[in-house]
Every structure is written in C-alpha cells, then in structure tokens.
C-alpha cells in the first residue's frame, strides 16, 4: 500500500478562548479575511464557521485555522498539536 506524507505548509491559526464578546477578535479575523461565521444563541460560547464542507462548530479551546486557500475551519487542540508546530521568529 502506498504511503503519503503531508506537505509542509504554513498556516495562520488562533486559539478560541470561549470568551463571549459582542464581536470576538477571531470573528473579526474571519470576516476581515473573507470568511463567514454565525453565533449560536442557545450555546453562546460556540460559534459556527462556514467551511468548504458546511458549517462547523467551534468550541472553547479549539484552534481556528486559515488554510492554504484562505478557508477557515476549527480544529480540536489535540489534533492541532499532532499536526502543527510553531515557526520560530
């Protein structure tokens, strides 16, 4: 069976702190860069991010990633830690 390695790419990401604000800095970052999000009134610490696969829910602690094509999506902290590492500098 062939094996594949993920290509090294540089992404932007911010960790969602779950703080409830009128306009959260991550929400501003998403909208300022052409992304879309929605707030969920029943669960105010969550918000939806419109992704290429549909709306995904971001929870406190999740990393919000801006992908290589400018798309946004949430990522669970454990998966993020296994997949990405900080760039020095």
C-alpha positions, 0 to 999 in steps of 0.5 A: 500500500502506498504511503503519503506524507503531508506537505509542509505548509504554513498556516495562520491559526488562533486559539478560541478562548470561549470568551463571549464578546459582542464581536470576538477578535477571531470573528473579526479575523474571519470576516476581515479575511473573507470568511463567514461565521454565525453565533449560536444563541442557545450555546453562546460560547460556540460559534459556527464557521462556514467551511468548504464542507458546511458549517462547523462548530467551534468550541472553547479551546479549539484552534481556528485555522486559515488554510492554504486557500484562505478557508477557515475551519476549527480544529480540536487542540489535540489534533492541532498539536499532532499536526502543527508546530510553531515557526520560530521568529 
